[in-house]
Amino acid sequence: MGVTSTEATAERVLRLLALLQRRPSWTATDLAAELGVTDRSVRRDVDRLRALGYPVQATPGVGGGYRLGPGSRLPPLLLDDEEAVATVVSLQLAATSAVTGAGDAAVRTLAKLDQVMPPRLRAEVRALYQATDSLVAGAAVEPDVLVTIARAVRDRVRVRFRHARADGAATERVVEPVRMVTTGQRWYLMAFDVDRDDWRTFRLDRVEGVEATTWRFHAREHPDPVAYVQDAIATAAYRHHARVRLRAPAAEARRRVPPDAGRVEDDGDGWCVLVAGAQDLDWLAMHVAALGLETEVLDPPELRDAAARLAGHLGRIAGG
């Protein structure tokens, strides 16, 4: 079956778009020569691109021509092989960055690109990722894990994976994913665990063999994902749970307390409340003291005893 005129026109319009993205400006004559068509055909193809939302600007006169300009919205981009690989690798780096909001947006974009990327380019990206190490602190998460879960959240389908506990023992899980949450150092998933009939938090660097199933689920009423994950990693997992008042605005305290170390709540009048967990109260007293803020212990009372021991120890150090 031969190529229809419509298919030929569509292919030519895509070639025109690629040329306009290659350099800042083209004359109509140069574009016509590259495409093997007349100047009139170039003008028609430019109109087709404009109808699709591409802001093609025309400059009149002898030296005039066409160029892509800024538009009111972002139209689809046409990437060659090298540009596609570079984009995906950059998004993978952004997905594990500590820049607020960058990780989540990068994962969503990765999911879109992965859906349309040819297998040969996907193999090149994976080879490059596996051959690269990073000095950025934090636990590494395979991009495929993030992409697969992002799609499952979007499509509301269950996922199956192996999750390793802190002691290394792995269990098979089938969950209904709700949201991924990043602290800037680690990625977590809040999901409904089907077998345990309850909500759970999973560290994604401990997840392997992620597989999206075809089992769709209806959205359940669920806790706030950010608050749920923060409580799970900063409080619930520890032996001791503490609440202390700090003389500082909540925004200031949040800059000093990492999100995986404690939750900060506004308490009005220039005070806030820090909720945190620890296996050892002496350790917690030391870190609260290191904040350098006026502090009032709410609970447990034993934290005051730990603070007294710390004060005595520091006093002996100061006294030589």
Rosetta blueprint (number, residue, H / E / L):
1 M L
2 G L
3 V L
4 T L
5 S H
6 T H
7 E H
8 A H
9 T H
10 A H
11 E H
12 R H
13 V H
14 L H
15 R H
16 L H
17 L H
18 A H
19 L H
20 L H
21 Q H
22 R H
23 R L
24 P L
25 S L
26 W E
27 T L
28 A H
29 T H
30 D H
31 L H
32 A H
33 A H
34 E H
35 L H
36 G L
37 V L
38 T L
39 D H
40 R H
41 S H
42 V H
43 R H
44 R H
45 D H
46 V H
47 D H
48 R H
49 L H
50 R H
51 A H
52 L L
53 G L
54 Y L
55 P L
56 V E
57 Q E
58 A E
59 T E
60 P L
61 G L
62 V L
63 G L
64 G L
65 G E
66 Y E
67 R E
68 L E
69 G L
70 P L
71 G L
72 S L
73 R L
74 L L
75 P L
76 P L
77 L L
78 L L
79 L L
80 D L
81 D H
82 E H
83 E H
84 A H
85 V H
86 A H
87 T H
88 V H
89 V H
90 S H
91 L H
92 Q H
93 L H
94 A H
95 A H
96 T L
97 S L
98 A L
99 V L
100 T L
101 G L
102 A H
103 G H
104 D H
105 A H
106 A H
107 V H
108 R H
109 T H
110 L H
111 A H
112 K H
113 L H
114 D H
115 Q H
116 V H
117 M L
118 P L
119 P H
120 R H
121 L H
122 R H
123 A H
124 E H
125 V H
126 R H
127 A H
128 L H
129 Y H
130 Q H
131 A L
132 T L
133 D L
134 S L
135 L L
136 V L
137 A L
138 G L
139 A L
140 A L
141 V L
142 E L
143 P H
144 D H
145 V H
146 L H
147 V H
148 T H
149 I H
150 A H
151 R H
152 A H
153 V H
154 R H
155 D H
156 R L
157 V E
158 R E
159 V E
160 R E
161 F E
162 R E
163 H E
164 A E
165 R L
166 A L
167 D L
168 G L
169 A L
170 A E
171 T E
172 E E
173 R E
174 V E
175 V E
176 E E
177 P E
178 V E
179 R E
180 M E
181 V E
182 T E
183 T L
184 G L
185 Q L
186 R L
187 W E
188 Y E
189 L E
190 M E
191 A E
192 F E
193 D E
194 V L
195 D L
196 R L
197 D L
198 D E
199 W E
200 R E
201 T E
202 F E
203 R E
204 L H
205 D H
206 R H
207 V E
208 E E
209 G E
210 V E
211 E E
212 A E
213 T E
214 T E
215 W E
216 R E
217 F L
218 H L
219 A L
220 R L
221 E L
222 H L
223 P L
224 D L
225 P H
226 V H
227 A H
228 Y H
229 V H
230 Q H
231 D H
232 A H
233 I H
234 A H
235 T H
236 A H
237 A L
238 Y L
239 R L
240 H E
241 H E
242 A E
243 R E
244 V E
245 R E
246 L E
247 R L
248 A L
249 P L
250 A H
251 A H
252 E H
253 A H
254 R H
255 R H
256 R H
257 V L
258 P L
259 P L
260 D L
261 A L
262 G L
263 R E
264 V E
265 E E
266 D E
267 D E
268 G E
269 D L
270 G L
271 W E
272 C E
273 V E
274 L E
275 V E
276 A E
277 G E
278 A E
279 Q L
280 D L
281 L H
282 D H
283 W H
284 L H
285 A H
286 M H
287 H H
288 V H
289 A H
290 A H
291 L L
292 G L
293 L L
294 E L
295 T E
296 E E
297 V E
298 L E
299 D E
300 P L
301 P L
302 E H
303 L H
304 R H
305 D H
306 A H
307 A H
308 A H
309 R H
310 L H
311 A H
312 G H
313 H H
314 L H
315 G H
316 R H
317 I H
318 A H
319 G L
320 G L
